[in-house]
Amino acid sequence: MDLIESKLRLETHWTDPDLEDCHPVVETIPDLDHVEVTAENAKDVVGMIKDLLRNPFPLTDKELIAILNKLKDVLSVSIVTPQLGQALIDVISSILESESDLVPFTNTILNITEEVGDRMVGYEGSYTLAAPAIAISVVDVAPEQLGSLSFGVTSDPTGTNPEIFINSYPFNGTVAFISLPPVLQHSFPQPGLNQNQPRVQFQFFSIPHLFQGSPDQLILNTFVVSASVSNASCPIKDLEEDVEVMLRHLKPKALDKEVKCVYWNFNKNNGHGGWDDDGCRIHNSSSNSTTCLCDHLTHFGVLLDVSKTPVDPANGQILTIITYVGCGVSSLFLGITVLTYVALEKLRRDYPSQILINLSLALLCLNLVFLTNSWLSSWGLHGLCVAVAAMLHYFLLASFTWMGLEAVNMYFALVKVFNVYVPSYILKFCAAGWGIPLGICILVLIVNREAYGSHLHTDTRSASQPLDNSDNFCWIQDDVTFYVSVVAYAALVFLFNIGVNDLCKV
């Protein structure tokens, strides 16, 4: 009898186990719904999510909702230490790198990121959290000591592994930069007995597809950077002094494209967020970067206008063939012209013939540089590309100059027929025809060396890349330089030739 009772007790013990200390098994993201987040297990929950996202893969809307809800729960019950903050930023970075459809969740992700920085404790002065796709810095400041505050980011061209620097001016490699004005101190929270020290938070996002609320025909052409004040006493807007934002272009801006300084408006597109330009304006813009001035704090970016209808590949190939065949035929006959005049001395004795030889030589060199431009640019050597762009610019200006000199010679021959003797006539023409363009190109290199270049970002490219790649072409990349040194110069020569032609008719 005692043996039977002991056996029953043993069976009863195994059929009623104590499950209070057992953790739910989390093998997939939907399993997170069964996990209750507490202050004690918050760090473990974030670790579970990191493990689930270790191998990036596109996430469904249901999976994104499950992850983001758990991150909210973690923030609501936890004290955010720098260690927990880094783990949260790592999770957010993995979400951004997953190539998921993030459009419905952009505002949620931005709010979670903001809360990580606002709630973080356990550091002195400032602290930075960085992950491959995102970085945030928090800086505690005293309002009366605020002179100016800046935040900059350097990274590789893809934006991964960003490095943060505070209160340092932009330098080579800077992809984003924000400078805050001293007037911002008036928006800091008023000090109180239980009031924390005012805090400024900077954020950097290197995944453009998180921000898809661009207007038609506009695309985001920079990384995104933001600035905010925790517990601000009033909305940070309509500042008397502008916030300066410098952003490097992901793709260099072509001469025929325009850019727009914008900020992320959380209320646009039915609460999904979108880009807005209210309160922001362009301070200056080059092919490689744009500096904006804004009167408020939020997430900033630069949109590139792509409204120009691109040529489809088939027609683009046809136009390329026509261009290269035409330039090739032109080069052939220009070469024949130069050789003929050089070989036959009688043809080159008079001034018009000598001017024609120089004009033909300038046009021949222009065609040859144009034909080899894409091939040389495909080598990916920035110095070589600058040299090729400068040579193309030089021979184009030389061609225009010699056309103008032909008009000068015509004026001397047909209008000033008598009592005109110019010593070293053709030498002076050569000095002007080849020297003036050289002076202009040297001046461009001195004033703005970055005016010459191409749309290449990398230092190595395949030499076998097709020649019809319009982004792989060395030429003037600065709008002002192009319109002043090419368009205005050509227009001046054109007007001069028209004037001389009218005088000759008289």
Backbone hydrogen bonds, N-H to C=O, Kabsch-Sander energy under -0.5 kcal/mol:
donor,donor_aa,acceptor,acceptor_aa,energy
5,E,1,M,-2.1
6,S,2,D,-2.1
7,K,3,L,-1.9
8,L,4,I,-2.2
9,R,5,E,-2.4
10,L,6,S,-2.1
11,E,7,K,-2.3
12,T,8,L,-2.6
13,H,9,R,-2.1
14,W,10,L,-1.7
15,T,11,E,-1.7
16,D,12,T,-0.8
19,L,17,P,-0.7
22,C,19,L,-1.3
26,V,24,P,-0.5
27,E,25,V,-0.6
31,D,28,T,-1.0
32,L,29,I,-2.1
33,D,30,P,-1.6
34,H,31,D,-1.6
35,V,32,L,-1.9
36,E,34,H,-0.5
37,V,35,V,-0.6
42,A,38,T,-1.1
45,V,41,N,-2.3
46,V,42,A,-2.1
47,G,43,K,-2.0
48,M,44,D,-2.2
49,I,45,V,-2.2
50,K,46,V,-2.4
51,D,47,G,-2.0
52,L,48,M,-2.1
53,L,49,I,-1.6
54,R,51,D,-1.1
64,L,60,T,-2.5
65,I,61,D,-2.4
66,A,62,K,-2.0
67,I,63,E,-2.3
68,L,64,L,-2.8
69,N,65,I,-2.3
70,K,66,A,-1.6
71,L,67,I,-2.1
72,K,68,L,-2.1
73,D,69,N,-2.2
74,V,70,K,-2.4
75,L,71,L,-2.1
76,S,72,K,-1.8
77,V,73,D,-1.4
78,S,74,V,-1.3
80,V,78,S,-0.7
80,V,119,R,-0.5
81,T,79,I,-1.2
85,G,81,T,-3.2
86,Q,82,P,-2.2
87,A,83,Q,-1.8
88,L,84,L,-2.4
89,I,85,G,-2.4
90,D,86,Q,-2.3
91,V,87,A,-1.8
92,I,88,L,-2.3
93,S,89,I,-2.6
94,S,90,D,-2.1
95,I,91,V,-2.1
96,L,92,I,-2.3
97,E,93,S,-2.1
98,S,94,S,-0.5
98,S,95,I,-1.0
99,E,96,L,-0.7
100,S,95,I,-0.6
101,D,59,L,-0.5
102,L,100,S,-1.1
105,F,102,L,-1.5
106,T,102,L,-0.6
106,T,103,V,-0.9
109,I,105,F,-2.6
110,L,106,T,-2.5
111,N,107,N,-2.4
112,I,108,T,-2.4
113,T,109,I,-2.4
114,E,110,L,-2.3
115,E,111,N,-2.2
116,V,112,I,-1.9
117,G,113,T,-1.6
118,D,114,E,-2.2
119,R,115,E,-2.3
120,M,116,V,-0.7
121,V,80,V,-2.5
126,S,124,E,-2.1
127,Y,138,V,-2.0
129,L,136,I,-3.0
131,A,134,I,-3.0
134,I,131,A,-0.6
135,A,204,F,-2.0
136,I,129,L,-2.9
137,S,202,F,-2.2
138,V,127,Y,-2.6
139,V,200,V,-2.7
140,D,125,G,-3.1
141,V,198,P,-2.3
145,Q,142,A,-1.8
146,L,143,P,-1.3
147,G,145,Q,-0.8
149,L,180,L,-1.2
151,F,178,I,-2.5
152,G,165,F,-2.4
153,V,176,A,-2.4
154,T,163,E,-2.4
155,S,173,G,-1.1
156,D,160,T,-1.0
159,G,156,D,-2.2
163,E,154,T,-3.0
165,F,152,G,-2.1
167,N,150,S,-2.1
174,T,171,F,-2.4
175,V,153,V,-2.8
176,A,153,V,-1.2
177,F,246,M,-2.0
178,I,151,F,-2.7
179,S,244,E,-2.7
180,L,149,L,-3.7
184,L,181,P,-1.6
185,Q,182,P,-1.9
186,H,183,V,-1.5
187,S,184,L,-2.1
188,F,185,Q,-1.2
195,Q,192,G,-0.6
196,N,194,N,-0.5
200,V,139,V,-2.8
201,Q,228,S,-2.8
202,F,137,S,-3.0
203,Q,226,S,-2.0
204,F,135,A,-2.4
205,F,224,V,-3.0
206,S,133,A,-2.2
210,L,207,I,-1.7
211,F,208,P,-2.0
212,Q,210,L,-0.8
214,S,212,Q,-0.6
218,L,215,P,-1.7
219,I,304,L,-2.2
221,N,302,V,-2.7
223,F,248,R,-0.5
224,V,205,F,-2.3
225,V,300,F,-1.6
226,S,203,Q,-2.3
227,A,298,T,-1.2
228,S,201,Q,-1.9
230,S,199,R,-2.5
232,A,229,V,-1.0
233,S,187,S,-1.7
234,C,187,S,-0.6
237,K,235,P,-1.6
239,L,295,D,-2.6
243,V,294,C,-3.6
244,E,179,S,-2.0
245,V,243,V,-0.5
245,V,292,C,-2.7
246,M,177,F,-2.9
247,L,290,T,-2.5
248,R,175,V,-2.3
249,H,288,N,-3.1
250,L,221,N,-3.5
253,K,287,S,-2.7
257,K,254,A,-1.5
260,K,303,L,-1.9
262,V,301,G,-2.3
263,Y,276,D,-3.0
264,W,299,H,-2.2
265,N,263,Y,-0.7
265,N,274,G,-3.3
266,F,264,W,-0.7
268,K,265,N,-1.3
271,G,267,N,-0.8
272,H,269,N,-1.5
273,G,268,K,-2.8
274,G,265,N,-1.6
275,W,213,G,-2.1
276,D,263,Y,-2.3
280,C,277,D,-1.8
281,R,293,L,-2.0
283,H,291,T,-3.1
284,N,291,T,-1.4
286,S,289,S,-3.0
290,T,247,L,-2.4
291,T,284,N,-3.1
292,C,245,V,-3.5
292,C,290,T,-0.5
293,L,281,R,-2.6
294,C,243,V,-2.2
295,D,279,G,-1.7
297,L,236,I,-1.7
300,F,225,V,-3.7
301,G,262,V,-2.0
303,L,260,K,-2.6
304,L,219,I,-3.4
305,D,258,E,-2.8
306,V,217,Q,-3.2
306,V,304,L,-0.6
316,G,312,D,-2.8
317,Q,313,P,-2.2
318,I,314,A,-1.8
319,L,315,N,-2.8
320,T,316,G,-2.0
321,I,317,Q,-2.3
322,I,318,I,-2.5
323,T,319,L,-2.5
324,Y,320,T,-2.6
325,V,321,I,-2.6
326,G,322,I,-2.6
327,C,323,T,-2.5
328,G,324,Y,-2.1
329,V,325,V,-2.7
330,S,326,G,-2.4
331,S,327,C,-2.5
332,L,328,G,-2.1
333,F,329,V,-2.1
334,L,330,S,-2.3
335,G,331,S,-2.4
336,I,332,L,-2.0
337,T,333,F,-2.2
338,V,334,L,-2.4
339,L,335,G,-2.4
340,T,336,I,-2.4
341,Y,337,T,-2.2
342,V,338,V,-2.3
343,A,339,L,-2.5
344,L,340,T,-2.1
345,E,343,A,-0.8
347,L,344,L,-0.9
348,R,344,L,-0.7
348,R,345,E,-0.9
349,R,346,K,-0.8
354,Q,350,D,-1.7
355,I,351,Y,-2.5
356,L,352,P,-2.2
357,I,353,S,-2.2
358,N,354,Q,-1.8
359,L,355,I,-2.4
360,S,356,L,-2.7
361,L,357,I,-2.3
362,A,358,N,-2.2
363,L,359,L,-2.4
364,L,360,S,-2.4
365,C,361,L,-2.3
366,L,362,A,-2.1
367,N,363,L,-2.3
368,L,364,L,-2.3
369,V,365,C,-2.5
370,F,366,L,-2.0
371,L,367,N,-2.5
372,T,368,L,-1.6
373,N,369,V,-0.7
373,N,370,F,-0.6
374,S,370,F,-0.5
376,L,372,T,-2.5
377,S,373,N,-2.7
378,S,374,S,-1.9
379,W,376,L,-1.1
380,G,377,S,-1.9
382,H,380,G,-0.7
385,C,381,L,-2.4
386,V,382,H,-2.4
387,A,383,G,-2.0
388,V,384,L,-2.5
389,A,385,C,-2.6
390,A,386,V,-2.4
391,M,387,A,-2.3
392,L,388,V,-2.5
393,H,389,A,-2.3
394,Y,390,A,-2.6
395,F,391,M,-2.7
396,L,392,L,-1.7
397,L,393,H,-2.3
398,A,394,Y,-2.6
399,S,395,F,-1.9
400,F,396,L,-1.9
401,T,397,L,-2.6
402,W,398,A,-2.5
403,M,399,S,-1.6
404,G,400,F,-1.9
405,L,401,T,-2.3
406,E,402,W,-1.8
407,A,403,M,-1.3
408,V,404,G,-1.7
409,N,405,L,-2.5
410,M,406,E,-2.1
411,Y,407,A,-2.1
412,F,408,V,-2.1
413,A,409,N,-2.2
414,L,410,M,-2.5
415,V,411,Y,-2.2
416,K,411,Y,-2.1
417,V,415,V,-1.4
421,Y,419,N,-0.5
425,Y,422,V,-0.8
428,K,424,S,-2.2
429,F,425,Y,-1.8
430,C,426,I,-2.4
431,A,427,L,-2.3
432,A,428,K,-2.0
433,G,429,F,-3.5
434,W,430,C,-2.4
435,G,430,C,-0.5
435,G,431,A,-1.3
436,I,432,A,-1.6
438,L,434,W,-1.0
439,G,435,G,-2.5
440,I,436,I,-2.0
441,C,437,P,-2.4
442,I,438,L,-2.4
443,L,439,G,-2.1
444,V,440,I,-2.2
445,L,441,C,-2.2
446,I,442,I,-2.0
447,V,443,L,-2.8
448,N,444,V,-2.8
451,A,448,N,-1.8
452,Y,449,R,-1.3
453,G,475,W,-1.7
455,H,471,D,-1.4
461,R,379,W,-0.6
465,Q,462,S,-1.5
469,N,466,P,-1.0
470,S,468,D,-0.9
472,N,469,N,-1.7
473,F,471,D,-0.6
475,W,453,G,-3.0
475,W,473,F,-0.6
477,Q,451,A,-3.9
478,D,451,A,-0.7
479,D,477,Q,-0.5
482,F,478,D,-2.2
483,Y,479,D,-2.6
484,V,480,V,-2.3
485,S,481,T,-2.6
486,V,482,F,-1.7
487,V,482,F,-1.7
488,A,483,Y,-2.5
490,A,486,V,-2.8
491,A,487,V,-2.5
492,L,488,A,-2.1
493,V,489,Y,-2.2
494,F,490,A,-2.4
495,L,491,A,-2.6
496,F,492,L,-2.2
497,N,493,V,-2.5
498,I,494,F,-2.0
499,G,495,L,-2.2
500,V,496,F,-2.3
501,N,497,N,-2.3
502,D,498,I,-2.0
503,L,499,G,-1.9
504,C,500,V,-2.3
505,K,501,N,-1.5
506,V,502,D,-1.4
